[in-house]
C-alpha cells in the first residue's frame, strides 16, 4: 500500500522480500536444482530476479524488511541496472564496531559529536530500557517462530482474522510504543494520518 502511488506513476514493479520468501524461494530453487538443500541469500536473490523477469519486468523497485533487507541490499548493489530503487524498513549495522559502541556509551552526553538528533536520543536512551528491556518485551514472536513455527503457522493459515491480528500488532507497537496503551493499538490513528487523503498524497512520517 505504501508504494502503490510510486508504482502507479512509474509503471514499474515492486519486489517485496519477507521472511516467508526465504522458504518459498528455497523451495522453488530446490524444485529446479535438486542438489540444493538450502538456498542462501544469493540464491534467493537470483530466484526473485528470475521471477520478476519472467513476469515481464526488466527493472523493478525492491523493498526489504527483516532478512529481506540484506537480500534486497545485495540485489541493489549487484544489479544496479536492474534495481531502480531500494527501500528498507530494517537496516541493522553489519557488526558492532568501536565507533558504534562509543556512540551508545557517550551519545547522550555528547550528541553532536556523534551526529545524534533529539529523536535519536529519545529512541536510544536510557539504553537499558530502550535497547534491552524493550527488545525482551517485543521478541516473544521470534522465540515462537524459532522453536514452534508449525504450531503458530498452521493457526495463522487457518484464521484470516488471527493472521491480521498477528501482523497488525507489529504495525501498532513498532510505530509507537505508546500505542500499546490504546484500545485499538493506535491503528485507527495511524491509517487516518497516513492514508486518510488517499495513496497519492504525502504521508506522515
N, C-alpha and C positions, 0 to 999 in steps of 0.2 A: 504494500500500500504506500509506503514512504516513497517509493521510487517510480510510481505509476506516471506522474506528470513528466518526469525526465524522460522515461522510455517513450511516452507518447509523442513528445516533441522530437526526439532524436531518431525514432523508428528503429532503434536497436534492441537487442535482447539483454536480459539480466540473468546471470547465473548466481544463485544463492547456494552457499555451501554451509550445511548444518551438520551436526554430529551424525545424524542418520544417513547423510550422504556417504559417509565413510564406509558404512556397511553396504549400502546399495551399490556403490562403485566397486567395492571389493567383490561383490557377487557377480557384477557384470563383467569384471575383468577375468575372474576365475572361469566364467562360462566360456570365454573365448580362448583362454590360456590356462589349461587345466593344471599346469605345473605351478601356477601362482597360488600359494597357500594363503598369502596375506598381501593386501595392497598397501603400499606405503603412500605417503602424501604425494609423491611424484607420480605414482600410478593413478591415484585418484584424480590428480590434476589432468593427466593425459586423457583419462576416460571422460571427464567433464568437457574438455576441449573437443574431443571427438564427437560427443553428443551434440554440442552446440553447432558444430559444422554439419552434422547430419540433419539438423533441424533447419539448416539453410543460413546460419549466421556466421559470417567470416570474421566479424568483430562483435564484441559484446562488452557489457559492464560486468564487474564482479563484486559481490558483497560477501564478506565472511565474518562469522561470529564463532566463538568457541574455537574448536580446532580448525574451523574454516578460515580463520584469519591467516594462519600460516600457509594454507594451501593457496588461497587467492593471492596472497602477497607474492609467493613464489611464482604463481602464474603470471602476475603483472610484471615481475622482474624478468622472467624468462621468455615471455611472449608479449613484449611491449607493443608490437604492431597488431596484435590480436585483441588485447585487453585495452579498451578505450578509457576506462576509468575504474578506480578501486575505492570501495567504501568498507570501512571496518567498524564494528561496534565492540570489538575486544582486541586490544593490541598490547599484550604484556611485553616487558623488555626481554630480550633473549636470555640474559643472565644477569644476576645482581652483581654489579662491579663496585669498586671503591667509591666512585663519584655518587652512585645511587645511594649507597649506604650512608655516606656523609650528608647527602641532601635530606634524607629522612631523619638523621640524628640532629642536624643543625638547622634544617629548613625553617622551623618555627621561629627561631631566634633571628635568623638572617635570611629572610625570604627572598630579598632582592638579589642576594649573592647567587642563589640557585634558580632565579627566574620564576619563583612561585608567585601566583596571583592570590588574591583573597579567597577565591573559590578553591584553589589548591590547598590552602591552609585549612579551610573548612572541611574538605573531604579527607585530609590526611591526619589531622590531629584532633584529640590525643591519639597517638599511634596505637596503643594497646587496644583502645576501644574500637577505633575505625578499621584497623588492619587485622587484628586478631579476633576480638570478640565478635565483630560483625561477620567475619569470614566463617566462624564456627556456627553462628546463627543461620547463615544463608547457604550452607554447604550440605545440608541434610540430603537434598535430592541427589547430589553427587555420590554419596555413600550408597543410597538405594540403587542408583543406576549402575554403580560399580560392582555391587555384591549380589543384587537380586533384580537384574534387568528384565528378565522374562515375566516376573510377577507384576511389576508396575506396567510393563509394556502391554501385556495382554489386557489388563484392566483399562488402560487408556485407549487401546484399539477398539475395545467393546463399547466404550462410552464417549460419544462426542462431547457431552457436557463435561465429563471428567477430564478429557484432554484439553478443552478450552480453559477450565479452571486451573489445570496444571501449568499451562503456558501463560495465562493472563496474570497469575500470581507473580510470575517473574517480571512481567511488564510493570506491575504495580510497585513491588519492593525495589526493583533496580532503577526505577525512575526517581523515586524519592523514598527514603526510609520512613518519612513521616506518614506516608500513605498507609502504613500498616495499622495506624490508629483509626482510619476511616472505615465506615461500614462497607463501602463499595471498593475499598482498596485504592481510591483515587482515580479509578479508571474512567469514570464519567467526566471528571475534570480534565484528565489527560486528553481524551478524544475530542472534547469540546474545544479545548485550547488549540489542538493541533490540526483537527480535521473539520471543525465546525464551518469553515468558509470554503470547503472543497479542497481537492487534492492539488490544484494548481496554484494555490496561494502559499505565501511564505509561512513556514511553520515555526511555532515557538520552540526555543532551544531549552 
